[in-house]
Amino acid sequence: MDTKVVKDICREKWAAGFDEDTKTKKALAQFDVWLAQIPDKYKELSLVLIQNLEYFPRDLINKLLMELHKKLIKLPAISDDNTIYAYIKSKDGKTNSSDEYWTMYKLLNDVNREFCYENINAINNWQWAYVKNIVFIDDFSGTGKSIIKELKKNESRYIGKNIYFITICVMEDAIQKIKNYSKLKKMNIVPVFCFMHKKTFARELFENNEDAKDSFIALTTYLKIPEWEYPLGFEKSEALVAFHNNTPNNTLSIIRCDTKEYKSLFPRRHENKPFWDKMKSQSKGRKVANYKNKFV
């Protein structure tokens, strides 16, 4: 496989019709160095994967979020008088991608702030009676777990309502899990998205998918990518997507994981914690170590 041809394909694909953004420029500048880290017997596999990576720059995201809103408001059940917009909360209370995309979505589409809720529990019961549609916004769904966990917090309130789950991209398996949950709980959950993908090694990218998957796992072992980094993506979701703001942990590890021996092209963000949070983690680590030492 011709490396230059693949690189040119990636350049055009990742720009998505816009000017190359900073992340794309950096990935292309490091392309040859990245490929040199990979043994010859895995190079063709890696080139197939990287040229099939779907990258979403900010300009494309903005365009798609507006298209998704147009698609939503055309639905007969939607009106300003019966619809609210929310996002999926993180378990630690910090900002996350759903929060970020909810903010972009409402600004790009000039959504009335009176319809947007950071806390659905702030809606009183008498107000809730008038709410027919709840719209959750996120960037990507790899397994469907995040939206299901969010809905489980208030299951009884969602009965008889329409739940619209807006994402740029979603995995086929995530859609199935959401459908199963919807049927089990008798909820009307409607995914609204731009793209749906199958697992990488279930697509027609290789002559033999199982052999390709085995080779990929062997490559992750060679690169010393640990199990806790989900070599095949979180819950083996085998995604091939990256966004301008981050790369989901559902994406195959060689795209997003850095180790001492290996540098990826679209590394996942690992931002520094404040010093007081680090101190707490270090203190906990020392206590665990001291406890274990008692039994040595």
C-alpha positions as CSV (number, residue, x, y, z in Angstrom):
1,M,0.0,0.0,0.0
2,D,1.4,3.4,-1.0
3,T,2.0,5.5,2.1
4,K,1.8,8.8,0.1
5,V,-1.5,7.8,-1.4
6,V,-3.0,7.0,2.0
7,K,-1.6,10.2,3.4
8,D,-3.3,12.2,0.6
9,I,-6.6,10.3,1.2
10,C,-6.4,11.2,4.9
11,R,-5.6,14.9,4.2
12,E,-8.7,15.3,2.0
13,K,-10.9,13.2,4.2
14,W,-10.0,14.8,7.5
15,A,-10.3,18.4,6.2
16,A,-13.9,17.4,5.2
17,G,-14.2,20.3,2.7
18,F,-12.8,22.9,5.0
19,D,-9.3,24.3,5.7
20,E,-7.1,21.8,7.6
21,D,-7.4,22.4,11.3
22,T,-4.5,22.3,13.8
23,K,-5.2,18.7,14.8
24,T,-5.2,17.5,11.2
25,K,-2.0,19.4,10.4
26,K,-0.2,17.9,13.4
27,A,-1.4,14.4,12.5
28,L,-0.2,14.7,8.9
29,A,3.1,16.2,10.0
30,Q,3.7,13.2,12.3
31,F,2.3,10.6,9.8
32,D,5.7,9.2,8.7
33,V,7.1,9.1,12.2
34,W,3.9,7.4,13.4
35,L,4.1,4.7,10.7
36,A,7.9,4.1,11.4
37,Q,7.0,3.0,14.9
38,I,5.0,0.1,13.5
39,P,6.7,-3.2,12.4
40,D,6.5,-3.9,8.6
41,K,4.2,-6.9,9.0
42,Y,1.5,-4.6,10.6
43,K,2.0,-1.5,8.4
44,E,-0.7,-2.4,5.8
45,L,-3.2,-3.2,8.6
46,S,-2.4,0.2,10.2
47,L,-2.7,2.1,6.9
48,V,-6.1,0.6,6.2
49,L,-7.3,1.6,9.7
50,I,-6.0,5.2,9.5
51,Q,-7.4,5.9,6.1
52,N,-10.8,4.7,7.4
53,L,-10.7,6.9,10.5
54,E,-13.6,9.4,10.5
55,Y,-12.3,12.7,11.8
56,F,-14.7,15.6,12.6
57,P,-13.1,19.1,12.6
58,R,-14.9,21.9,14.4
59,D,-16.3,23.5,11.2
60,L,-17.9,20.2,10.2
61,I,-19.3,19.6,13.7
62,N,-21.0,23.1,13.5
63,K,-22.5,22.2,10.2
64,L,-23.8,18.8,11.4
65,L,-25.2,20.2,14.6
66,M,-27.3,22.6,12.6
67,E,-28.4,19.9,10.2
68,L,-29.4,17.7,13.1
69,H,-31.5,20.5,14.6
70,K,-33.3,21.0,11.2
71,K,-34.0,17.3,11.2
72,L,-35.3,17.4,14.7
73,I,-37.7,20.3,14.4
74,K,-39.3,18.8,11.3
75,L,-40.6,15.9,13.4
76,P,-44.4,16.3,14.0
77,A,-44.2,15.9,17.8
78,I,-41.7,18.8,18.3
79,S,-42.8,22.3,19.1
80,D,-41.4,25.1,21.3
81,D,-44.2,24.7,23.8
82,N,-43.5,21.0,24.6
83,T,-39.7,20.4,24.2
84,I,-36.7,20.8,26.4
85,Y,-33.0,20.3,25.7
86,A,-30.6,18.6,28.1
87,Y,-27.2,16.8,28.2
88,I,-25.8,13.7,29.8
89,K,-24.2,14.5,33.2
90,S,-20.8,13.1,34.1
91,K,-20.7,11.1,37.3
92,D,-18.1,13.4,38.9
93,G,-20.0,16.6,38.2
94,K,-17.3,17.9,35.8
95,T,-17.9,19.2,32.3
96,N,-17.9,16.6,29.5
97,S,-18.4,16.2,25.8
98,S,-22.2,16.1,26.1
99,D,-22.1,19.4,28.0
100,E,-19.8,20.9,25.4
101,Y,-22.0,19.8,22.4
102,W,-25.2,20.9,24.2
103,T,-23.7,24.3,24.5
104,M,-22.6,24.4,20.9
105,Y,-26.0,23.1,19.7
106,K,-28.1,25.7,21.5
107,L,-25.8,28.6,20.4
108,L,-25.6,27.5,16.7
109,N,-29.3,26.9,16.5
110,D,-30.3,29.9,18.6
111,V,-32.3,27.7,21.0
112,N,-34.3,29.6,23.5
113,R,-32.5,29.4,26.9
114,E,-35.9,28.9,28.6
115,F,-36.0,25.5,26.9
116,C,-32.5,24.4,28.0
117,Y,-32.0,22.6,31.3
118,E,-28.8,21.7,33.1
119,N,-30.8,20.0,35.8
120,I,-34.0,18.3,34.8
121,N,-34.9,17.8,38.4
122,A,-35.5,21.5,38.7
123,I,-38.7,21.1,36.6
124,N,-41.7,21.0,38.9
125,N,-44.3,18.2,38.5
126,W,-46.9,20.6,37.2
127,Q,-44.5,21.9,34.6
128,W,-43.4,18.4,33.7
129,A,-47.0,17.6,32.7
130,Y,-46.5,20.0,29.7
131,V,-43.2,18.6,28.6
132,K,-43.7,16.0,25.8
133,N,-40.2,15.9,24.3
134,I,-36.8,15.7,26.0
135,V,-33.8,16.2,23.7
136,F,-30.4,14.9,24.9
137,I,-27.3,16.0,22.9
138,D,-23.9,14.3,22.7
139,D,-21.1,13.9,20.3
140,F,-20.8,10.1,20.0
141,S,-22.3,6.9,21.3
142,G,-20.2,3.9,21.2
143,T,-22.1,1.5,23.5
144,G,-25.4,3.4,24.4
145,K,-24.4,3.1,28.1
146,S,-24.2,6.8,28.8
147,I,-27.7,7.8,27.7
148,I,-29.2,4.7,29.3
149,K,-27.5,5.6,32.6
150,E,-28.8,9.1,32.3
151,L,-32.3,7.9,31.7
152,K,-32.2,5.4,34.6
153,K,-31.9,8.4,37.0
154,N,-35.5,9.5,36.3
155,E,-37.1,6.5,34.5
156,S,-40.6,7.1,36.0
157,R,-40.6,10.7,34.7
158,Y,-39.9,9.6,31.1
159,I,-42.8,7.2,30.7
160,G,-45.1,8.6,28.1
161,K,-42.6,11.2,26.8
162,N,-40.5,11.2,23.6
163,I,-36.8,11.0,24.2
164,Y,-34.7,12.2,21.3
165,F,-31.0,11.3,21.5
166,I,-29.0,13.5,19.2
167,T,-25.4,12.5,18.2
168,I,-23.0,13.2,15.4
169,C,-22.1,9.6,15.1
170,V,-23.3,6.3,16.7
171,M,-22.2,2.7,16.6
172,E,-24.7,0.1,15.4
173,D,-24.4,-1.9,18.6
174,A,-25.2,1.2,20.6
175,I,-28.4,1.7,18.6
176,Q,-29.4,-1.9,19.4
177,K,-28.8,-1.5,23.1
178,I,-30.9,1.7,23.2
179,K,-33.7,-0.1,21.3
180,N,-33.6,-3.0,23.8
181,Y,-33.7,-0.6,26.8
182,S,-36.5,1.4,25.1
183,K,-38.6,-1.8,24.6
184,L,-37.9,-3.1,28.1
185,K,-38.9,0.1,29.9
186,K,-41.7,1.0,27.4
187,M,-40.1,4.3,26.6
188,N,-40.1,6.0,23.2
189,I,-36.4,6.7,22.6
190,V,-35.6,8.1,19.2
191,P,-31.9,8.3,18.1
192,V,-31.2,11.2,15.7
193,F,-27.8,11.1,14.1
194,C,-25.7,11.8,11.1
195,F,-23.6,8.6,10.8
196,M,-23.9,5.0,12.1
197,H,-20.9,2.7,12.0
198,K,-20.4,-1.0,12.4
199,K,-17.5,-2.4,14.4
200,T,-14.3,-2.0,12.5
201,F,-13.6,-5.7,12.2
202,A,-17.2,-6.4,11.1
203,R,-16.9,-4.0,8.1
204,E,-15.6,-5.0,4.6
205,L,-12.1,-3.6,5.1
206,F,-10.1,-6.8,5.1
207,E,-10.1,-10.1,3.3
208,N,-10.4,-11.9,6.6
209,N,-11.8,-9.9,9.5
210,E,-10.8,-12.4,12.2
211,D,-7.2,-12.6,11.0
212,A,-7.1,-8.8,10.8
213,K,-8.4,-8.5,14.4
214,D,-5.9,-11.1,15.6
215,S,-3.1,-9.1,13.9
216,F,-4.4,-5.9,15.5
217,I,-4.4,-7.4,19.0
218,A,-0.8,-8.7,18.4
219,L,0.2,-5.1,17.3
220,T,-1.3,-3.6,20.5
221,T,0.7,-6.2,22.5
222,Y,3.9,-5.2,20.6
223,L,3.2,-1.5,21.3
224,K,2.6,-2.4,25.0
225,I,-0.8,-0.8,25.1
226,P,-2.3,-2.0,28.5
227,E,-5.6,-3.7,28.9
228,W,-7.0,-0.8,31.0
229,E,-6.6,1.4,27.8
230,Y,-9.1,-0.9,26.0
231,P,-7.1,-2.1,23.0
232,L,-10.3,-2.7,21.0
233,G,-12.0,0.3,22.4
234,F,-14.3,0.6,25.5
235,E,-16.3,-2.7,25.7
236,K,-14.6,-3.8,22.5
237,S,-16.7,-1.3,20.5
238,E,-14.0,-1.1,17.7
239,A,-14.8,2.5,16.7
240,L,-12.8,4.5,14.2
241,V,-13.7,8.1,15.0
242,A,-12.0,11.2,16.4
243,F,-13.3,14.7,17.1
244,H,-11.6,18.1,17.1
245,N,-12.1,18.3,20.9
246,N,-11.2,14.6,21.8
247,T,-11.0,11.0,20.7
248,P,-13.5,8.7,22.3
249,N,-12.2,5.7,24.3
250,N,-14.4,3.6,22.0
251,T,-11.9,4.2,19.2
252,L,-9.2,1.6,18.5
253,S,-6.3,2.1,20.8
254,I,-3.5,2.6,18.2
255,I,-5.4,5.8,17.1
256,R,-5.6,7.4,20.6
257,C,-3.2,5.7,23.0
258,D,0.3,7.0,23.8
259,T,2.9,4.8,25.7
260,K,6.6,5.1,26.4
261,E,7.3,3.2,23.2
262,Y,4.5,4.7,21.0
263,K,2.9,8.0,20.0
264,S,-0.5,8.0,18.4
265,L,-1.9,10.4,15.8
266,F,-5.1,11.4,17.6
267,P,-4.2,11.0,21.3
268,R,-7.0,11.1,23.9
269,R,-7.0,14.1,26.1
270,H,-5.7,13.5,29.6
271,E,-5.8,16.9,31.3
272,N,-4.0,17.7,34.5
273,K,-6.0,17.5,37.7
274,P,-5.8,20.4,40.2
275,F,-3.1,19.9,42.9
276,W,-5.6,19.2,45.7
277,D,-7.1,16.3,43.6
278,K,-3.7,14.9,42.9
279,M,-2.8,15.0,46.6
280,K,-6.0,13.1,47.4
281,S,-5.2,10.4,44.8
282,Q,-1.6,10.1,46.0
283,S,-2.7,9.8,49.6
284,K,-5.2,7.0,48.6
285,G,-2.4,5.3,46.7
286,R,-0.1,5.4,49.7
287,K,-2.8,3.9,52.0
288,V,-3.3,1.1,49.6
289,A,0.4,0.4,49.3
290,N,0.8,0.5,53.1
291,Y,-2.1,-1.9,53.5
292,K,-0.6,-4.4,51.0
293,N,2.8,-4.2,52.7
294,K,1.3,-5.6,55.9
295,F,0.9,-8.9,54.1
296,V,4.3,-9.1,52.4
